[in-house]
Amino acid sequence: MIRTRIKELLNSTAYGEEVTVKGWVKTFRNNQFLAVNDGSSISNIQVVVDFEHTDEQILKRLTTGAAVAIKGVLVASLGKGQRVEVKASAIEILGDSDPEKFPLQPKKHSLEFLREIAHLRFRTNTFNAVFKVRNALSFAVHRFFNERGFIYMHTPIITGSDAEGAGEMFKVSTLDFDHLPRLEDGTVNYKEDFFGKPTNLTVSGQLEGELAALAFGNIYTFGPTFRAENSNTTRHLAEFWMIEPEMAFYELQDNMDLAEELLKYVIRYALDNCTEEIEFLKNRLVEEEKSKPQQERSELDLIAKLNFCLENDFERLTYTEAIAILKRSKPNQKKQFKYLIEDWGADLQSEHERYLVEKHFKKPVILTDYPADIKAFYMRMNEPDEQGRKTVRAMDILFPGIGEIVGGSQREERYDKLVQRMEEMHIPTKDMDWFLDTRRYGSVPHSGFGLGFERLVLFITGMTNIRDVIPFPRTPKNAAF
């Protein structure tokens, strides 16, 4: 018989029909009640075993983690907590699991422990839910852009440029590190390397995305990016996924509108299509926070927090206005911020961003027009303000509990201004001549933004550590599995 997935059986009313279930044993109680899960649902199906007429050797092998195939009849359940169950007529062990060695026993495990066995954590309810939400969000992102006529562009993972000008990049090389070819001045002779020049793993697909946007109009990239940033925090990864749309003929206002629309679209999609998973994650978060002091608990539960973002128009204000609010704020006046806001030009930290969202406006916030000195070279320069301060047409979207979730800008389309900025920031224009061609031949106002996919998943699942929303996290001193 063709197997029926457990999710379908749990919703079935085909009582009396013979079915085949295949999955993994979660628990086996009283030599009679077998909980089986095949990954299609967080919920298990209960299989009732006729232990008096089942081989004793089979019963002994029904241990947590064992893979089984079961034939039986679907019946209405007499027990609490489930509507249907399977009355087994035949049980086959597909794969044994030694109960003395299998690390996922039927009890609560800490997330720290599960990170150490990340290759097995998919089998837990929490990670079943998290990665189903991640899957749904991936699909929603593609659907959003596809419905709006965007072209999905695959930008290179190996690149010769540093899009951010940050220098925190992983080098890509085939040279023998024990016998590096060197020039007379002692520097490495990259002409003998595979690509004949220094290359790195990409930090962003943006620059290549701009090339495509200035031909197709609207494009987006969605792929892995890499930062060799030695940050061992709950918010940083060395390998993560980015969604980066680039749009010709878009100015800053258009850019903000699209980003807000995208965020609301994918949140709505997750709520509509991952109901079981988000309900489970909501309850998990409530339980987790019971051990925290009241002041550290979330004001809103997970579903309320997601609806909070859907029901409110995002507040839009300039960096200058935000600095004025933060300087006057109680946490700043009472020196409760770790990083005090003293002068215009300060680089906002997560604590400042969260204050604006969670305490001051009580809604998502879009900040615009940041100081040029703290932003990337490709952002369009504004005219200096009355005090002569230089700003750029940047925009960051700030969310409750997380701070910045989107960063973007209107791009500098004026050739002379872009070259001047590159020279000021010591970015070699010769190496970027291909990029400057977009400003030489038919340049237009254009904009784009980056949405860190793991931060989006973190927000929508209510998890608190970014390592728990990517299957195999890559962090300093950790590239396991």
VEXTOR-284926 format. One record per residue (C-alpha): residue number from 1; x, z, y. Coordinates in steps of 0.25 Angstrom, whole numbers, plus 5000, padded with zeros to 4 digits. Layout:
   seq      X      Z      Y
   NUM      X      Z      Y
...
END
This chain:
   seq      X      Z      Y
     1   5000   5000   5000
     2   5004   4997   5014
     3   5007   5011   5021
     4   4999   5015   5033
     5   5006   5022   5044
     6   5002   5036   5047
     7   4997   5034   5061
     8   4987   5024   5056
     9   4983   5034   5044
    10   4981   5046   5054
    11   4971   5037   5062
    12   4964   5031   5049
    13   4950   5034   5044
    14   4952   5026   5031
    15   4949   5038   5022
    16   4951   5036   5007
    17   4960   5024   5009
    18   4973   5024   5001
    19   4985   5023   5011
    20   5000   5023   5010
    21   5008   5032   5019
    22   5024   5032   5021
    23   5031   5041   5030
    24   5040   5054   5030
    25   5036   5068   5026
    26   5035   5078   5037
    27   5030   5090   5029
    28   5025   5093   5015
    29   5016   5105   5014
    30   5011   5113   5002
    31   5015   5102   4993
    32   5003   5095   4998
    33   5003   5090   5012
    34   5012   5080   5016
    35   5014   5076   5031
    36   5019   5062   5032
    37   5024   5054   5045
    38   5028   5039   5046
    39   5032   5039   5060
    40   5019   5032   5065
    41   5013   5045   5070
    42   5017   5058   5075
    43   5007   5064   5065
    44   5009   5065   5050
    45   4999   5061   5040
    46   4996   5072   5029
    47   4997   5067   5015
    48   4991   5076   5004
    49   4999   5077   4992
    50   4993   5080   4978
    51   5004   5089   4974
    52   4999   5092   4960
    53   4999   5077   4956
    54   5012   5073   4964
    55   5026   5073   4957
    56   5033   5086   4961
    57   5046   5078   4964
    58   5038   5070   4974
    59   5033   5083   4981
    60   5047   5088   4982
    61   5052   5076   4989
    62   5041   5077   5000
    63   5050   5083   5010
    64   5051   5082   5025
    65   5057   5068   5029
    66   5054   5062   5015
    67   5048   5047   5016
    68   5036   5045   5008
    69   5025   5035   5004
    70   5011   5040   5001
    71   4999   5034   4995
    72   4986   5041   4997
    73   4972   5041   5002
    74   4969   5044   5017
    75   4959   5055   5018
    76   4953   5064   5029
    77   4962   5077   5031
    78   4956   5090   5028
    79   4967   5097   5035
    80   4969   5100   5050
    81   4978   5091   5059
    82   4975   5078   5052
    83   4963   5069   5050
    84   4968   5061   5038
    85   4978   5063   5027
    86   4983   5055   5015
    87   4980   5060   5001
    88   4992   5056   4993
    89   4991   5048   4980
    90   5006   5044   4979
    91   5019   5049   4986
    92   5032   5041   4986
    93   5045   5047   4992
    94   5052   5036   4999
    95   5063   5044   5005
    96   5067   5059   5002
    97   5071   5069   5013
    98   5079   5081   5009
    99   5072   5093   5015
   100   5085   5101   5015
   101   5092   5090   5024
   102   5081   5083   5032
   103   5083   5089   5046
   104   5068   5087   5051
   105   5061   5098   5044
   106   5046   5100   5048
   107   5049   5110   5059
   108   5052   5108   5074
   109   5065   5103   5078
   110   5072   5103   5091
   111   5075   5090   5099
   112   5090   5094   5099
   113   5090   5095   5084
   114   5082   5081   5083
   115   5092   5075   5092
   116   5103   5078   5082
   117   5095   5070   5071
   118   5090   5059   5080
   119   5089   5050   5068
   120   5078   5059   5062
   121   5071   5064   5074
   122   5061   5052   5074
   123   5055   5058   5063
   124   5050   5070   5071
   125   5036   5070   5079
   126   5043   5071   5092
   127   5052   5059   5091
   128   5041   5051   5084
   129   5033   5053   5097
   130   5045   5051   5106
   131   5049   5038   5100
   132   5035   5032   5099
   133   5033   5035   5114
   134   5047   5028   5116
   135   5042   5016   5108
   136   5029   5015   5116
   137   5036   5016   5129
   138   5046   5005   5125
   139   5034   4996   5122
   140   5026   5000   5135
   141   5038   4996   5143
   142   5039   4982   5137
   143   5024   4981   5138
   144   5024   4985   5153
   145   5034   4974   5157
   146   5029   4964   5148
   147   5015   4965   5154
   148   5021   4963   5168
   149   5029   4950   5164
   150   5043   4957   5164
   151   5054   4950   5156
   152   5061   4960   5146
   153   5076   4957   5148
   154   5087   4962   5139
   155   5099   4966   5148
   156   5113   4968   5142
   157   5117   4981   5135
   158   5132   4977   5137
   159   5135   4975   5152
   160   5147   4973   5161
   161   5140   4979   5173
   162   5136   4994   5177
   163   5122   4992   5183
   164   5121   5006   5189
   165   5136   5007   5194
   166   5137   5020   5187
   167   5148   5017   5177
   168   5142   5026   5166
   169   5143   5015   5156
   170   5147   5013   5141
   171   5158   5003   5139
   172   5156   4992   5129
   173   5169   4987   5122
   174   5175   4982   5110
   175   5189   4986   5114
   176   5197   4995   5105
   177   5198   5008   5113
   178   5211   5012   5105
   179   5218   4999   5110
   180   5212   4995   5123
   181   5217   4982   5129
   182   5223   4985   5143
   183   5227   4977   5155
   184   5240   4979   5162
   185   5234   4990   5171
   186   5229   4998   5159
   187   5214   4995   5160
   188   5207   4989   5148
   189   5207   4974   5147
   190   5192   4972   5145
   191   5195   4957   5143
   192   5198   4960   5129
   193   5184   4967   5127
   194   5172   4960   5120
   195   5166   4956   5134
   196   5179   4954   5141
   197   5175   4965   5152
   198   5170   4979   5152
   199   5156   4981   5147
   200   5146   4992   5146
   201   5133   4996   5140
   202   5122   4994   5151
   203   5117   5005   5160
   204   5105   4996   5164
   205   5099   4982   5162
   206   5096   4981   5177
   207   5106   4972   5182
   208   5104   4961   5172
   209   5089   4964   5173
   210   5090   4960   5188
   211   5095   4947   5184
   212   5083   4944   5175
   213   5073   4949   5185
   214   5078   4939   5195
   215   5074   4928   5186
   216   5062   4933   5178
   217   5056   4942   5189
   218   5053   4955   5181
   219   5061   4959   5170
   220   5064   4972   5162
   221   5074   4978   5153
   222   5073   4989   5143
   223   5085   4992   5135
   224   5096   5002   5132
   225   5106   5007   5143
   226   5118   5016   5143
   227   5124   5026   5152
   228   5137   5033   5149
   229   5133   5045   5157
   230   5138   5058   5151
   231   5124   5065   5154
   232   5120   5074   5142
   233   5106   5077   5148
   234   5092   5076   5143
   235   5090   5064   5152
   236   5102   5055   5149
   237   5106   5046   5138
   238   5118   5036   5136
   239   5109   5026   5130
   240   5095   5024   5135
   241   5084   5013   5138
   242   5080   5007   5151
   243   5069   4999   5156
   244   5073   4991   5168
   245   5064   4981   5175
   246   5069   4972   5186
   247   5059   4964   5195
   248   5062   4953   5205
   249   5054   4954   5218
   250   5051   4969   5216
   251   5054   4978   5227
   252   5055   4993   5226
   253   5040   4996   5227
   254   5037   4986   5216
   255   5048   4992   5207
   256   5042   5006   5209
   257   5028   5001   5205
   258   5033   4994   5193
   259   5040   5007   5188
   260   5028   5016   5190
   261   5019   5006   5183
   262   5029   5005   5171
   263   5030   5020   5170
   264   5015   5022   5170
   265   5013   5011   5160
   266   5022   5016   5150
   267   5017   5031   5151
   268   5003   5026   5150
   269   5007   5018   5137
   270   5014   5030   5131
   271   5002   5039   5133
   272   4992   5028   5128
   273   5000   5024   5115
   274   5008   5037   5112
   275   4997   5047   5112
   276   5000   5054   5100
   277   5015   5055   5103
   278   5014   5059   5118
   279   5004   5070   5114
   280   5014   5075   5103
   281   5025   5075   5114
   282   5016   5082   5124
   283   5013   5093   5114
   284   5028   5094   5110
   285   5032   5096   5125
   286   5022   5107   5127
   287   5027   5114   5115
   288   5042   5112   5119
   289   5039   5117   5133
   290   5033   5130   5128
   291   5047   5136   5126
   292   5050   5133   5141
   293   5047   5142   5153
   294   5034   5138   5160
   295   5041   5132   5172
   296   5049   5123   5164
   297   5037   5117   5156
   298   5031   5104   5160
   299   5019   5105   5170
   300   5012   5093   5163
   301   5012   5090   5148
   302   5017   5077   5143
   303   5004   5069   5144
   304   5001   5075   5158
   305   5015   5071   5163
   306   5013   5056   5158
   307   4999   5056   5165
   308   5005   5062   5177
   309   5014   5049   5179
   310   5002   5040   5176
   311   4992   5046   5185
   312   5001   5047   5198
   313   5007   5036   5207
   314   5022   5039   5207
   315   5026   5045   5221
   316   5035   5036   5228
   317   5045   5041   5239
   318   5059   5039   5244
   319   5072   5046   5240
   320   5073   5051   5254
   321   5059   5057   5253
   322   5062   5063   5240
   323   5075   5070   5245
   324   5066   5076   5257
   325   5056   5082   5247
   326   5067   5087   5238
   327   5075   5094   5249
   328   5063   5101   5253
   329   5059   5105   5239
   330   5058   5119   5234
   331   5068   5117   5223
   332   5078   5111   5233
   333   5076   5122   5244
   334   5077   5133   5233
   335   5089   5126   5227
   336   5082   5125   5213
   337   5087   5110   5212
   338   5100   5109   5204
   339   5103   5098   5214
   340   5099   5101   5228
   341   5094   5090   5237
   342   5102   5092   5250
   343   5104   5078   5256
   344   5098   5064   5255
   345   5106   5056   5245
   346   5106   5066   5234
   347   5104   5060   5220
   348   5091   5065   5215
   349   5091   5073   5202
   350   5081   5075   5191
   351   5077   5088   5197
   352   5073   5082   5210
   353   5066   5070   5204
   354   5057   5080   5196
   355   5054   5088   5208
   356   5049   5076   5215
   357   5040   5072   5203
   358   5036   5085   5197
   359   5035   5095   5209
   360   5034   5087   5222
   361   5025   5075   5219
   362   5020   5078   5205
   363   5020   5064   5202
   364   5031   5053   5198
   365   5040   5049   5209
   366   5047   5036   5213
   367   5059   5038   5223
   368   5064   5027   5231
   369   5075   5023   5241
   370   5087   5031   5235
   371   5100   5033   5242
   372   5109   5020   5239
   373   5121   5029   5236
   374   5114   5035   5223
   375   5108   5022   5218
   376   5113   5009   5211
   377   5119   4997   5218
   378   5108   4987   5215
   379   5097   4995   5223
   380   5092   4988   5235
   381   5097   4995   5248
   382   5087   5000   5258
   383   5089   4999   5273
   384   5096   5012   5277
   385   5087   5023   5282
   386   5086   5030   5296
   387   5098   5039   5292
   388   5106   5027   5287
   389   5104   5031   5272
   390   5105   5020   5262
   391   5094   5019   5251
   392   5091   5009   5240
   393   5077   5005   5235
   394   5078   5013   5222
   395   5067   5020   5215
   396   5066   5031   5205
   397   5054   5036   5197
   398   5054   5051   5194
   399   5045   5057   5183
   400   5041   5071   5180
   401   5050   5078   5170
   402   5061   5067   5171
   403   5065   5063   5185
   404   5069   5049   5186
   405   5063   5039   5176
   406   5064   5026   5183
   407   5075   5021   5193
   408   5075   5008   5200
   409   5076   5000   5213
   410   5074   4988   5221
   411   5087   4980   5218
   412   5096   4975   5229
   413   5094   4960   5230
   414   5102   4957   5242
   415   5116   4952   5238
   416   5124   4958   5249
   417   5118   4972   5248
   418   5120   4972   5233
   419   5135   4968   5234
   420   5137   4978   5245
   421   5131   4989   5236
   422   5139   4985   5224
   423   5152   4985   5232
   424   5148   4999   5238
   425   5146   5004   5223
   426   5159   4997   5218
   427   5151   4988   5208
   428   5159   4976   5206
   429   5151   4964   5212
   430   5160   4954   5204
   431   5156   4960   5191
   432   5141   4959   5195
   433   5141   4945   5201
   434   5130   4941   5191
   435   5121   4952   5196
   436   5124   4948   5211
   437   5119   4934   5207
   438   5105   4939   5207
   439   5107   4942   5222
   440   5114   4929   5225
   441   5103   4920   5219
   442   5088   4922   5223
   443   5089   4937   5225
   444   5076   4944   5226
   445   5071   4959   5228
   446   5070   4965   5214
   447   5069   4979   5208
   448   5069   4986   5195
   449   5070   5000   5189
   450   5075   5007   5176
   451   5067   5016   5168
   452   5075   5024   5158
   453   5067   5023   5145
   454   5071   5036   5139
   455   5067   5044   5151
   456   5053   5037   5151
   457   5052   5041   5136
   458   5057   5055   5139
   459   5046   5057   5150
   460   5034   5051   5141
   461   5038   5059   5129
   462   5041   5072   5136
   463   5054   5074   5129
   464   5065   5081   5137
   465   5077   5075   5132
   466   5080   5060   5133
   467   5088   5060   5120
   468   5074   5063   5113
   469   5068   5050   5118
   470   5078   5040   5113
   471   5080   5038   5098
   472   5096   5040   5098
   473   5101   5046   5111
   474   5115   5042   5116
   475   5121   5053   5124
   476   5135   5059   5127
   477   5142   5062   5114
   478   5130   5057   5106
   479   5128   5043   5100
   480   5122   5048   5086
   481   5114   5039   5077
END
